[in-house]
Amino acid sequence: MTTILPTPEETTPTGAPGGAPPGALTAPDSPTTLVERPAGAAATPGADRPRADVRVRVLPRPVIRFRSSRPDLLLCLGLLTVILAVQGWNITHFPTLSDDEGTYLAQAWAVQQGEGLAHYTYWYDHPPLGWIQIAGLTYLPSVIAPESMTVATMRFAMLAVSAACAVLLYVLARRLFLPRWSAALAMALFGLSPLSVVLQREIFLDNLAVMWMLLAFCLAASPSRHLWHHFAAGLVGAVSVLTKETMLVVLPALLVTMWRHSHRDTRKFAVTGAITACVLIGLSYPLYALLNNELFPGPGHVSLIDGITYQMGREGSGFILDAGSGSHGVLQSWLYYDRVLPLGGVAGALLLLSTLRWSVTARALAGPALAVAILTVVAMRPSGYLPAMYVIQALPFLALVLAGAAASVVHAVLHRRLPARGSSPAPRTAFGRILRDRAVRRTPAPGGAPSGAPDAARSRALTHLPRRALVGVLAIAAAVLLTPRWIDGNRDALTLDANAPYRAAAGWLQEEIADPASTRVLVDDALWLDLVHDGFTPGTGAIWFYKADLDPAVTKTMPRGWRDIDYVVSSPTVRRDAVDLPNVKAALQHSTPVAVFGRGEDRIEIRRITGGTTGGER
C-alpha cells in the first residue's frame, strides 16, 4: 500500500483543467481508489479503512462563502451597525478640524468646480487620485446644498469608507480561514478602537487607501483562485498606492498573501499578471507628469521629481523611542487613545511570524503579519518623518493579526492533544496520524466491537471541559481589561465639542465683514471653504496661509507683502508654521485681535492688520 498525503499546494481548485475534483491529486502509475476525508473530520471505524490499492488523503478545510452564509451576514451587519453608530455620533464636533482635512476637501472642491487638480497650483505633493475620490463622495451633497461643502459636514462621507473597510476586513478574515468569532473580533477591534473612531472620522487619504488595499487582499485570498482575481488584486493595489503613496510599503505583504493563496500550477501566471497590472497602473502617474512636461525639474513649472524630492527630504521627527523626539510624541498620542490595538497587534504579528513553521493560522496570516512588521520597521526609522495619521494604514492589519493570534492561542488550548499516561507521544506528521488511526480502528475491543466510540467521546468531553473553562476565563479577563480603556478612550469622541472655536470664527467672518469680495484674509484650509461660500474670492481673497509665501501665483498679487492683507485668522496651525513663512509671520506681528474664540493653545484669533494698505491686485 502507498499512502499519499497532499500539501495544501498539491490541490486543484474547483473547475480546474482536466475535470479533476476539488483537491484531486495527480493519478499514480498504478490504479488506485481515492478516499477523501475533510480536514479535522473524525474517522468512522471501518468506514474508510484503506486497502492495498487505496490512497488516503485529507481534503482542505471547507471555504466559507460570505454572501451565502446567513450567520456571517447577520453577524457582520450587526457589528457594522454598532461601528457606524459609534463613529458617526458627534462626528462634526470631534476631533478638531485639521488643515490636512481642509486641504484635501478644498482640492476635491476644485475638481468638482472644474478648476483643476487643486485650489492652487498642483505641485505633485501627493497623487491626485485620492481627492478625486473625495470629490466623488461629496459631489451629491455639494450639489444639493453647496454651503454644506465644509470640512465638518463632509466628514459624514467618511462613514461610507469606514463601512467598506470594516466589511472587507471581515471578509478577508474569513478568507484567511479565521473562525467566525475571530473574524468578528478583528472587525470590532478595527472599527471600535478609540484610535479608529478618532482617525477614521477625518478626511484623510489614508482611509481611502486602506479601503483599496483591503480589497486587494480580499482578491489575493479569493477562494476561487481565478487568475483575474489576482490580476485585479495587483490593479487595486496600484489604486491604493496612487491614493496615498505610502501604501507602497504594504505591497510585499500583498504579494505574500497572493503567493500563499494561489495554486501552484498557475502561481507564476497569477503573480506575474498581478505585478504587471500594478506596475502599468502605477506608471500612469509619471506618464501624466511627462505629458504635462512636469516630470523633470525646470524653470517656470513644478515637477514630479521636485515633489518626490521634497517628500523624501522632509525633516525627520526623530527616533520613536527617544523621549524627546516628535515621533515619540506621536506614539504617545496613539497610546493615549488605545494601547491594546497597537501594542497587542505588534505582539500578535511577532507571534504569528515566529510560528510560521508550526501554525496553520500563522501561515494563512503571513501577509497581514508581514504588513504589520514592515509598517513597524518604517515607523522606527531613526531619522524618518512620522505623521499622526500614519497609524491608519496599520489599523486593519493590527486588528487582523491580533484576532488571528487569539484564534491560534484558543485553538492550541482547545485542540492540542496530550498523550495519555504511559502512552507513546502523539505523532508529529500527518502520515503518522493516519497510521495511528488505522491501528486504533483495527484493534478489537474486549467484546469484539471496535474500540473507541462511547468511552472515547466521554473522555474527550471530560478533557475539553477544563480547556473550555480556561478559554472562557481568558475571554472574560480580556473583556475586563479592554472595555474600561475603550470607554475612556471613546468618551471624548462621543461627548466633546472641539470645533466650537472654528464655527464661531466662521460665523464672525460671515457676519462682520461687509464686503468679502474685496477683503483679503489669511486662513488655514480648515476654514478656507467656509470663506469661499461666504463670498470671499477663492485663492486671492481667501488665501491659504502657506501660499502667501510659497506660491508665486499668489505672491505676485501681494506686491507690498503683508501690507496687502486685511485680516489673518490665527489658528494653532498658523501660529505653529508662521516661523518659516515671512509674510505670515509679519502679518501676525503687525495685527491686533478683534475677536478671540476659545482659550489656551487651541484658541482662534481673528486679527486685523494694522499699518497696511488694502487693495492689492486681486
C-alpha positions as CSV (number, residue, x, y, z in Angstrom):
1,M,0.0,0.0,0.0
2,T,1.1,3.5,-0.8
3,T,-0.4,6.3,1.3
4,I,-0.1,9.8,-0.3
5,L,-0.9,12.9,1.6
6,P,-1.0,16.2,-0.3
7,T,0.3,19.5,0.9
8,P,-2.1,22.5,0.5
9,E,-0.3,23.4,-2.7
10,E,-1.0,20.0,-4.3
11,T,-4.7,20.6,-4.6
12,T,-6.6,21.6,-7.7
13,P,-9.3,24.3,-7.4
14,T,-12.9,23.8,-8.4
15,G,-13.2,23.7,-12.1
16,A,-9.6,23.0,-12.7
17,P,-8.5,21.8,-16.2
18,G,-8.8,18.1,-16.8
19,G,-12.1,17.7,-14.9
20,A,-10.3,16.9,-11.6
21,P,-12.4,17.2,-8.5
22,P,-11.6,19.8,-5.9
23,G,-8.3,19.0,-4.3
24,A,-7.7,15.9,-6.6
25,L,-4.2,14.5,-6.9
26,T,-2.3,13.5,-10.0
27,A,-3.0,9.8,-10.7
28,P,-0.1,7.5,-9.9
29,D,1.2,4.8,-12.3
30,S,-0.9,2.0,-10.8
31,P,-4.7,2.1,-10.5
32,T,-5.9,3.3,-7.1
33,T,-9.1,4.4,-5.4
34,L,-9.3,7.8,-3.8
35,V,-10.8,8.0,-0.3
36,E,-11.5,11.6,0.7
37,R,-12.0,12.9,4.2
38,P,-12.3,16.6,5.1
39,A,-9.5,18.0,7.4
40,G,-10.4,17.6,11.0
41,A,-13.3,15.2,10.3
42,A,-13.4,12.1,12.6
43,A,-12.8,8.8,11.0
44,T,-15.7,6.3,11.3
45,P,-14.4,2.9,12.4
46,G,-14.2,0.6,9.4
47,A,-16.0,3.1,7.0
48,D,-12.9,4.3,5.1
49,R,-10.3,1.7,6.1
50,P,-7.5,1.8,3.5
51,R,-6.9,-1.2,1.3
52,A,-3.7,-2.1,-0.5
53,D,-4.9,-0.2,-3.6
54,V,-6.3,2.8,-1.7
55,R,-4.7,6.2,-1.3
56,V,-5.9,8.2,1.7
57,R,-5.8,12.0,1.6
58,V,-7.2,14.8,3.7
59,L,-9.2,17.5,1.9
60,P,-8.6,21.2,2.7
61,R,-11.0,22.7,5.1
62,P,-14.2,23.9,3.5
63,V,-14.4,27.5,2.2
64,I,-17.0,29.8,3.7
65,R,-18.8,31.8,1.0
66,F,-19.6,35.1,2.7
67,R,-22.6,36.1,0.5
68,S,-24.3,32.7,1.1
69,S,-23.6,32.3,4.8
70,R,-26.5,33.8,6.8
71,P,-24.7,33.7,10.2
72,D,-21.8,35.6,8.7
73,L,-24.1,38.2,7.1
74,L,-26.1,38.7,10.3
75,L,-23.0,39.0,12.5
76,C,-21.3,41.4,10.1
77,L,-24.4,43.5,9.7
78,G,-24.9,43.8,13.5
79,L,-21.3,44.8,14.1
80,L,-21.4,47.2,11.2
81,T,-24.4,49.0,12.7
82,V,-22.6,49.4,16.0
83,I,-19.4,50.7,14.4
84,L,-21.3,53.3,12.2
85,A,-23.3,54.4,15.2
86,V,-20.2,55.0,17.3
87,Q,-18.1,56.6,14.6
88,G,-21.0,58.8,13.4
89,W,-22.0,60.1,16.8
90,N,-20.6,63.6,17.4
91,I,-18.6,63.4,14.2
92,T,-18.7,67.1,13.3
93,H,-17.6,68.2,16.8
94,F,-14.6,65.9,17.4
95,P,-11.7,65.7,16.7
96,T,-10.5,69.2,16.0
97,L,-10.6,70.2,12.3
98,S,-7.2,69.8,10.8
99,D,-5.5,71.7,8.0
100,D,-4.9,68.5,6.1
101,E,-8.6,67.7,6.0
102,G,-9.3,71.2,4.7
103,T,-6.6,70.8,2.0
104,Y,-7.9,67.5,0.7
105,L,-11.5,68.8,0.7
106,A,-10.6,72.1,-1.0
107,Q,-8.8,70.2,-3.7
108,A,-11.8,68.0,-4.1
109,W,-13.9,71.2,-4.4
110,A,-11.6,72.4,-7.2
111,V,-12.1,69.1,-9.1
112,Q,-15.8,69.5,-8.7
113,Q,-15.7,73.1,-10.0
114,G,-13.5,72.2,-12.9
115,E,-10.7,74.4,-11.6
116,G,-8.0,71.8,-12.0
117,L,-6.5,69.2,-9.6
118,A,-6.1,71.7,-6.7
119,H,-7.4,75.0,-5.5
120,Y,-3.9,76.4,-6.1
121,T,-1.1,75.3,-8.3
122,Y,-0.9,71.5,-8.2
123,W,2.7,70.7,-7.3
124,Y,2.7,66.9,-7.1
125,D,2.7,66.7,-3.3
126,H,0.5,63.6,-3.5
127,P,-1.1,61.7,-6.4
128,P,-4.4,63.4,-7.1
129,L,-6.5,60.2,-7.2
130,G,-7.3,60.4,-3.5
131,W,-9.1,63.8,-3.6
132,I,-10.7,62.9,-6.9
133,Q,-12.4,60.1,-5.0
134,I,-13.3,62.5,-2.2
135,A,-14.9,64.7,-4.9
136,G,-17.0,61.8,-6.0
137,L,-18.1,61.0,-2.4
138,T,-19.1,64.6,-1.7
139,Y,-20.5,65.5,-5.1
140,L,-24.2,64.9,-4.5
141,P,-24.3,66.8,-1.1
142,S,-22.4,69.7,-2.7
143,V,-25.0,69.9,-5.5
144,I,-28.0,69.7,-3.2
145,A,-26.6,72.2,-0.6
146,P,-23.4,73.9,-1.8
147,E,-23.0,75.6,1.6
148,S,-22.5,72.2,3.2
149,M,-19.2,71.7,1.4
150,T,-17.2,72.3,4.6
151,V,-14.9,70.0,6.5
152,A,-17.1,69.3,9.5
153,T,-20.2,68.4,7.4
154,M,-18.4,66.4,4.8
155,R,-16.9,64.1,7.4
156,F,-20.1,62.1,7.1
157,A,-18.8,60.9,3.7
158,M,-16.0,59.1,5.5
159,L,-18.6,56.8,7.2
160,A,-19.1,55.1,3.8
161,V,-15.4,54.4,3.7
162,S,-15.3,53.1,7.2
163,A,-18.2,50.8,6.5
164,A,-16.5,49.4,3.4
165,C,-13.2,48.9,5.3
166,A,-15.0,47.1,8.2
167,V,-16.9,44.7,5.9
168,L,-13.8,44.0,3.8
169,L,-11.8,43.2,6.9
170,Y,-14.4,40.6,8.0
171,V,-14.4,39.0,4.5
172,L,-10.6,38.9,4.5
173,A,-10.5,37.3,7.9
174,R,-12.9,34.6,6.8
175,R,-11.0,34.0,3.6
176,L,-7.9,33.5,5.7
177,F,-9.7,30.7,7.5
178,L,-10.2,32.5,10.8
179,P,-13.3,31.2,12.7
180,R,-16.4,33.4,12.8
181,W,-15.8,34.7,16.3
182,S,-12.2,35.7,15.4
183,A,-13.3,37.5,12.3
184,A,-15.9,39.4,14.4
185,L,-13.2,40.2,16.9
186,A,-11.0,41.7,14.1
187,M,-13.9,43.8,12.8
188,A,-14.7,45.0,16.3
189,L,-11.1,45.8,17.1
190,F,-10.7,47.7,13.9
191,G,-14.0,49.7,14.0
192,L,-14.4,50.4,17.7
193,S,-10.9,51.1,18.8
194,P,-10.7,54.7,20.0
195,L,-7.8,55.2,17.5
196,S,-10.1,54.2,14.7
197,V,-13.1,56.2,16.0
198,V,-11.0,59.4,16.0
199,L,-8.9,58.9,12.9
200,Q,-11.4,57.3,10.6
201,R,-13.8,60.2,11.0
202,E,-11.3,62.6,9.4
203,I,-11.0,63.3,5.7
204,F,-7.6,61.7,5.2
205,L,-6.3,60.0,2.1
206,D,-5.0,57.2,4.2
207,N,-8.6,56.0,5.0
208,L,-9.3,55.7,1.3
209,A,-6.0,54.0,0.6
210,V,-6.7,51.4,3.3
211,M,-10.1,50.6,1.7
212,W,-8.5,49.8,-1.6
213,M,-5.6,47.8,0.0
214,L,-8.1,45.6,1.9
215,L,-10.0,44.9,-1.3
216,A,-6.7,43.9,-2.9
217,F,-6.0,41.5,-0.1
218,C,-9.5,40.0,-0.4
219,L,-8.9,39.4,-4.1
220,A,-5.5,37.9,-3.5
221,A,-7.0,35.5,-1.0
222,S,-10.0,34.6,-3.2
223,P,-11.1,31.0,-2.6
224,S,-11.9,30.6,-6.3
225,R,-8.3,31.4,-7.2
226,H,-9.2,32.7,-10.6
227,L,-6.4,34.4,-12.5
228,W,-8.5,37.6,-13.0
229,H,-8.8,37.8,-9.2
230,H,-5.0,38.1,-8.8
231,F,-4.7,40.5,-11.8
232,A,-7.4,42.6,-10.1
233,A,-5.5,42.5,-6.8
234,G,-2.5,44.0,-8.5
235,L,-4.6,46.7,-10.2
236,V,-6.4,47.6,-6.9
237,G,-3.1,47.6,-5.1
238,A,-1.8,50.2,-7.5
239,V,-5.0,52.3,-7.0
240,S,-4.3,52.2,-3.2
241,V,-0.7,53.4,-3.8
242,L,-2.0,56.2,-6.1
243,T,-4.5,57.2,-3.4
244,K,-1.7,57.5,-0.8
245,E,1.8,56.7,-1.9
246,T,3.0,55.4,1.5
247,M,0.9,52.3,0.9
248,L,3.7,51.2,-1.4
249,V,5.5,49.5,1.6
250,V,2.5,47.2,2.0
251,L,2.7,45.7,-1.5
252,P,5.2,43.0,-0.5
253,A,2.7,41.7,2.1
254,L,0.1,41.6,-0.6
255,L,2.4,39.6,-2.8
256,V,3.0,37.1,0.1
257,T,-0.8,36.7,0.5
258,M,-1.2,36.1,-3.2
259,W,1.7,33.6,-3.2
260,R,0.3,31.5,-0.4
261,H,-3.3,31.5,-1.6
262,S,-2.7,30.9,-5.3
263,H,-2.5,27.4,-6.9
264,R,0.9,26.0,-7.6
265,D,0.1,25.3,-11.2
266,T,-1.0,28.8,-12.0
267,R,1.1,30.8,-9.5
268,K,3.6,32.1,-11.9
269,F,0.9,33.5,-14.1
270,A,-1.0,34.9,-11.2
271,V,1.9,36.7,-9.6
272,T,3.3,37.9,-13.0
273,G,0.0,39.2,-14.0
274,A,-0.6,41.0,-10.7
275,I,2.8,42.6,-10.7
276,T,2.3,43.7,-14.4
277,A,-1.1,45.2,-13.7
278,C,0.2,47.0,-10.6
279,V,3.2,48.5,-12.4
280,L,1.2,49.6,-15.5
281,I,-1.4,51.4,-13.4
282,G,1.3,52.9,-11.3
283,L,3.1,54.3,-14.3
284,S,0.1,56.4,-15.2
285,Y,1.1,59.0,-12.6
286,P,4.6,59.7,-14.0
287,L,3.1,59.4,-17.5
288,Y,0.7,62.2,-16.6
289,A,3.6,64.4,-15.4
290,L,5.6,63.6,-18.5
291,L,2.7,64.6,-20.9
292,N,2.4,67.9,-19.0
293,N,6.1,68.5,-19.3
294,E,6.3,68.4,-15.5
295,L,8.2,65.2,-14.9
296,F,11.7,66.7,-14.5
297,P,12.6,70.0,-12.8
298,G,12.9,73.1,-14.9
299,P,12.4,76.9,-14.8
300,G,8.8,78.2,-14.5
301,H,7.0,75.0,-13.7
302,V,6.5,72.4,-11.0
303,S,7.7,68.8,-11.4
304,L,7.1,65.3,-10.1
305,I,10.8,64.9,-9.3
306,D,10.7,68.1,-7.2
307,G,7.6,66.8,-5.3
308,I,9.2,63.4,-4.6
309,T,12.5,65.2,-3.5
310,Y,10.5,67.4,-1.1
311,Q,8.6,64.5,0.5
312,M,11.7,62.3,0.8
313,G,13.8,65.2,2.2
314,R,11.3,66.3,4.9
315,E,13.0,67.0,8.2
316,G,12.8,63.8,10.3
317,S,10.8,63.8,13.6
318,G,13.4,61.6,15.4
319,F,13.5,58.1,16.8
320,I,10.2,56.9,18.0
321,L,11.6,55.6,21.3
322,D,13.5,58.8,22.1
323,A,11.5,60.5,24.8
324,G,12.3,64.0,23.4
325,S,11.5,63.4,19.8
326,G,8.5,64.4,17.8
327,S,7.9,60.8,16.7
328,H,7.8,59.7,20.4
329,G,5.1,62.4,20.9
330,V,3.1,60.9,18.0
331,L,3.4,57.5,19.5
332,Q,2.2,58.8,22.9
333,S,-0.8,60.4,21.2
334,W,-1.7,57.0,19.7
335,L,-1.2,55.2,23.0
336,Y,-3.3,57.8,24.8
337,Y,-6.4,56.6,22.9
338,D,-5.6,52.9,22.7
339,R,-2.7,50.8,23.9
340,V,-4.3,47.4,23.2
341,L,-4.5,47.5,19.4
342,P,-1.1,49.0,18.6
343,L,0.9,47.0,21.2
344,G,-1.2,43.9,21.0
345,G,-1.2,43.9,17.2
346,V,2.6,44.1,17.0
347,A,2.9,41.3,19.6
348,G,0.4,39.3,17.6
349,A,2.4,39.8,14.4
350,L,5.6,38.7,16.2
351,L,3.8,35.6,17.5
352,L,2.5,34.6,14.1
353,L,5.7,35.2,12.2
354,S,7.7,33.2,14.8
355,T,5.3,30.2,14.5
356,L,5.0,30.0,10.7
357,R,6.6,26.6,10.7
358,W,4.0,25.0,13.1
359,S,0.8,27.1,12.9
360,V,-1.7,26.9,10.1
361,T,-3.2,30.2,11.2
362,A,0.2,31.8,11.1
363,R,0.8,30.7,7.6
364,A,-2.6,31.9,6.5
365,L,-2.0,35.3,8.1
366,A,1.6,35.6,6.9
367,G,0.8,38.5,4.6
368,P,-1.0,40.7,7.2
369,A,1.6,39.9,9.8
370,L,4.3,40.9,7.4
371,A,2.4,44.2,6.7
372,V,2.5,45.0,10.4
373,A,6.2,44.2,10.6
374,I,7.1,46.4,7.7
375,L,5.0,49.3,8.9
376,T,6.5,49.0,12.3
377,V,10.1,49.0,11.0
378,V,9.3,52.0,8.8
379,A,7.9,53.9,11.8
380,M,11.0,53.2,13.8
381,R,13.5,54.7,11.3
382,P,15.8,56.9,13.4
383,S,15.6,59.9,11.1
384,G,12.2,59.4,9.5
385,Y,9.2,61.6,9.5
386,L,6.2,60.2,11.3
387,P,2.8,61.9,10.8
388,A,0.0,61.4,13.2
389,M,-2.2,59.7,10.5
390,Y,0.5,57.0,9.7
391,V,-1.1,54.5,12.1
392,I,-4.3,54.5,9.9
393,Q,-2.5,52.3,7.4
394,A,-1.7,49.7,10.1
395,L,-5.0,49.6,11.9
396,P,-6.7,46.8,9.9
397,F,-3.6,44.6,9.9
398,L,-3.1,45.2,13.6
399,A,-6.7,44.1,14.2
400,L,-6.4,41.1,11.9
401,V,-3.2,39.7,13.4
402,L,-4.4,40.3,17.0
403,A,-7.6,38.4,16.3
404,G,-5.6,35.7,14.4
405,A,-3.2,35.4,17.3
406,A,-6.1,35.0,19.7
407,A,-7.6,32.3,17.4
408,S,-4.3,30.5,17.4
409,V,-4.0,30.5,21.1
410,V,-7.6,29.3,21.6
411,H,-7.1,26.5,19.1
412,A,-3.9,25.4,20.9
413,V,-5.8,25.4,24.2
414,L,-8.8,23.5,23.0
415,H,-7.4,21.1,20.4
416,R,-3.8,20.3,21.3
417,R,-3.6,16.6,22.0
418,L,-1.9,15.5,25.2
419,P,-0.6,11.9,25.4
420,A,-2.2,9.7,28.0
421,R,-0.1,8.5,30.9
422,G,2.1,5.6,29.8
423,S,1.3,6.1,26.1
424,S,3.6,6.9,23.3
425,P,3.8,10.6,22.3
426,A,1.4,11.9,19.6
427,P,2.9,11.6,16.0
428,R,4.1,14.8,14.6
429,T,3.3,14.1,10.9
430,A,0.0,13.6,9.1
431,F,1.3,10.3,7.8
432,G,2.0,9.2,11.4
433,R,-1.5,10.2,12.5
434,I,-3.1,8.1,9.7
435,L,-1.1,5.1,10.7
436,R,-2.2,5.6,14.3
437,D,-5.8,5.9,13.3
438,R,-5.6,2.6,11.3
439,A,-4.1,0.8,14.3
440,V,-6.9,2.1,16.6
441,R,-9.6,1.1,14.1
442,R,-8.2,-2.4,13.6
443,T,-7.7,-3.1,17.3
444,P,-10.7,-5.0,18.6
445,A,-12.3,-4.2,21.9
446,P,-12.7,-6.9,24.5
447,G,-16.3,-7.7,23.4
448,G,-15.3,-7.9,19.8
449,A,-16.6,-4.4,18.9
450,P,-14.3,-1.7,17.6
451,S,-12.6,0.2,20.4
452,G,-13.4,3.7,21.0
453,A,-16.8,5.2,20.4
454,P,-18.7,5.9,23.7
455,D,-15.7,5.8,26.1
456,A,-13.6,8.0,23.7
457,A,-16.4,10.5,23.3
458,R,-16.9,10.7,27.1
459,S,-13.2,11.1,27.6
460,R,-12.9,13.9,25.1
461,A,-15.8,15.7,26.7
462,L,-14.2,15.5,30.1
463,T,-10.9,16.6,28.7
464,H,-12.4,19.6,26.9
465,L,-14.4,20.9,29.9
466,P,-11.5,22.5,31.8
467,R,-10.0,23.7,28.5
468,R,-13.2,25.5,27.6
469,A,-13.3,26.9,31.1
470,L,-9.8,28.3,30.6
471,V,-10.8,29.9,27.3
472,G,-13.8,31.5,29.0
473,V,-11.7,32.9,31.8
474,L,-9.2,34.3,29.3
475,A,-12.0,35.9,27.3
476,I,-13.6,37.5,30.4
477,A,-10.2,38.8,31.5
478,A,-9.6,40.3,28.1
479,A,-13.0,42.0,28.1
480,V,-12.5,43.3,31.7
481,L,-9.1,44.7,30.6
482,L,-10.3,46.2,27.3
483,T,-13.8,47.6,27.9
484,P,-12.9,50.3,30.5
485,R,-10.0,51.5,28.4
486,W,-12.1,51.8,25.3
487,I,-14.9,53.6,27.1
488,D,-12.5,56.2,28.4
489,G,-10.8,56.5,25.0
490,N,-14.1,57.0,23.2
491,R,-15.7,59.3,25.8
492,D,-14.1,62.5,24.3
493,A,-15.1,61.4,20.7
494,L,-18.7,61.0,21.7
495,T,-19.2,64.0,24.0
496,L,-16.7,66.8,23.4
497,D,-17.2,69.8,21.1
498,A,-13.6,70.6,20.0
499,N,-14.7,72.7,16.9
500,A,-16.8,75.4,18.6
501,P,-14.0,78.0,18.1
502,Y,-13.8,77.2,14.4
503,R,-17.6,77.5,14.0
504,A,-17.6,80.8,15.9
505,A,-14.8,82.2,13.8
506,A,-16.5,81.3,10.6
507,G,-19.7,82.9,11.8
508,W,-17.9,86.1,12.8
509,L,-16.3,86.4,9.4
510,Q,-19.6,85.8,7.7
511,E,-21.5,88.5,9.7
512,E,-18.9,91.2,10.4
513,I,-17.1,91.5,7.0
514,A,-19.3,93.9,5.0
515,D,-17.5,93.4,1.6
516,P,-16.0,89.9,1.5
517,A,-15.3,90.1,-2.3
518,S,-12.7,92.8,-1.8
519,T,-11.3,91.6,1.5
520,R,-8.2,89.5,1.8
521,V,-7.8,87.0,4.7
522,L,-5.0,84.6,5.5
523,V,-6.6,81.5,6.9
524,D,-5.8,77.8,7.2
525,D,-7.5,75.3,5.0
526,A,-9.9,74.1,7.7
527,L,-11.8,77.4,7.2
528,W,-10.9,78.1,3.5
529,L,-14.1,76.6,2.1
530,D,-16.3,78.4,4.7
531,L,-14.9,81.7,3.4
532,V,-15.4,80.8,-0.2
533,H,-19.1,80.0,0.5
534,D,-19.4,83.4,2.2
535,G,-18.3,85.3,-0.9
536,F,-14.5,85.7,-0.5
537,T,-12.5,85.4,-3.7
538,P,-11.1,81.8,-3.9
539,G,-7.3,81.8,-3.9
540,T,-6.5,85.5,-3.7
541,G,-9.3,86.8,-1.3
542,A,-9.5,83.7,1.0
543,I,-5.8,82.8,1.0
544,W,-4.4,79.5,2.3
545,F,-1.7,81.0,4.5
546,Y,1.1,78.8,3.1
547,K,0.6,80.3,-0.4
548,A,1.2,83.8,0.8
549,D,4.9,82.9,0.9
550,L,5.3,79.8,-1.3
551,D,3.1,80.2,-4.4
552,P,4.3,82.7,-7.0
553,A,0.8,83.0,-8.4
554,V,-0.3,84.4,-5.1
555,T,2.8,86.4,-4.0
556,K,2.7,88.4,-7.3
557,T,-0.8,89.7,-6.2
558,M,0.9,91.0,-3.0
559,P,3.5,93.5,-4.1
560,R,3.6,95.0,-0.6
561,G,3.7,91.7,1.2
562,W,1.8,91.5,4.5
563,R,0.6,95.1,4.0
564,D,-1.8,93.9,1.2
565,I,-3.6,91.6,3.7
566,D,-6.7,92.8,5.7
567,Y,-7.1,90.0,8.3
568,V,-5.3,86.9,9.5
569,V,-7.1,84.1,11.3
570,S,-4.6,82.9,13.8
571,S,-5.3,79.2,14.5
572,P,-2.9,76.7,16.1
573,T,-1.7,75.6,12.7
574,V,-1.0,79.2,11.5
575,R,0.9,80.1,14.7
576,R,3.0,76.9,14.6
577,D,4.1,77.2,10.9
578,A,4.4,81.0,10.7
579,V,8.0,80.8,11.9
580,D,9.2,79.7,8.5
581,L,6.8,82.0,6.5
582,P,8.0,85.6,6.4
583,N,4.7,87.2,5.2
584,V,2.5,85.2,7.6
585,K,4.9,85.9,10.5
586,A,4.9,89.7,9.7
587,A,1.1,89.7,9.4
588,L,0.8,88.2,12.9
589,Q,3.3,90.7,14.3
590,H,1.5,93.7,12.7
591,S,-2.0,92.9,13.7
592,T,-4.3,93.2,16.6
593,P,-7.0,90.7,17.7
594,V,-10.6,91.9,17.1
595,A,-12.2,88.6,18.2
596,V,-11.0,85.6,20.1
597,F,-12.8,82.2,20.4
598,G,-11.7,79.5,22.8
599,R,-8.8,79.7,25.1
600,G,-5.2,78.4,25.5
601,E,-3.3,76.8,22.7
602,D,-6.5,75.9,20.8
603,R,-7.9,79.4,20.6
604,I,-8.8,81.0,17.3
605,E,-7.9,84.7,16.9
606,I,-9.2,87.0,14.2
607,R,-6.6,89.7,13.8
608,R,-6.9,92.9,11.8
609,I,-3.7,94.1,10.0
610,T,-2.5,97.5,11.3
611,G,-0.3,99.8,9.3
612,G,-1.0,98.1,6.0
613,T,-2.8,99.3,2.8
614,T,-5.5,97.3,1.3
615,G,-6.3,96.9,-2.4
616,G,-3.6,94.7,-3.6
617,E,-4.1,93.2,-7.1
618,R,-6.8,90.5,-6.9
